[in-house]
Amino acid sequence: MILNPYTELFTFTVSWVNALLLGSLSSATSYALCMVISDGGIQLEHRTKGSLDAKVDVTPRNKLLSW
């Protein structure tokens, strides 16, 4: 909003609506980039609906308190 009068790269009218829209666009872009790129690099994760194992073993392996 501040650089608009000094450059021809961005041409829009300075108003409260445009400030709100540009702020929302900036926030959404930052959020999307943070979801894709983290400290460890690019995050790629592919999930399929049937990839989870539905069978779970609930028996304990070691007895912590035995009498």
C-alpha positions in Angstrom: 0.0 0.0 0.0 2.9 2.4 0.8 4.8 1.6 -2.4 1.9 2.0 -4.8 2.5 5.7 -5.6 6.2 5.2 -6.2 6.1 2.2 -8.6 4.3 1.1 -11.7 4.5 -2.6 -10.8 1.5 -2.5 -8.5 -1.4 -0.4 -9.7 -4.5 -0.2 -7.5 -6.4 2.4 -5.6 -5.5 2.9 -2.0 -8.5 2.1 0.1 -9.4 0.2 3.3 -11.0 -2.6 1.2 -7.8 -3.1 -0.8 -5.7 -3.0 2.3 -7.9 -5.8 3.8 -7.8 -7.9 0.7 -4.0 -7.5 0.2 -3.4 -8.3 3.9 -5.6 -11.4 3.6 -3.8 -12.5 0.4 -0.4 -12.0 2.1 -1.5 -14.0 5.2 -2.9 -16.8 3.1 0.2 -17.1 1.0 2.4 -17.1 4.1 0.3 -19.8 5.7 0.3 -22.0 2.5 4.1 -21.7 2.2 4.6 -22.6 5.9 2.5 -25.7 5.4 4.5 -26.8 2.3 8.0 -25.8 3.4 9.3 -26.4 7.0 12.6 -26.4 8.7 13.4 -29.8 7.3 12.6 -28.8 3.7 9.6 -29.5 1.5 6.9 -31.6 3.1 5.4 -34.2 0.8 2.9 -36.5 2.3 0.5 -38.8 0.4 -2.4 -40.4 2.3 -4.7 -43.0 1.0 -8.0 -43.9 2.6 -7.2 -47.6 3.2 -3.6 -47.2 4.3 -4.2 -47.4 8.1 -4.0 -50.7 9.8 -7.4 -51.3 11.6 -6.1 -54.3 13.6 -4.5 -53.3 16.8 -2.8 -55.5 19.4 -4.0 -54.4 22.8 -2.3 -57.0 25.0 0.6 -55.6 27.0 4.1 -57.1 26.4 5.6 -56.5 29.9 3.8 -56.5 33.2 4.9 -53.5 35.1 3.2 -54.4 38.4 3.3 -58.1 39.1 2.4 -59.5 42.5 
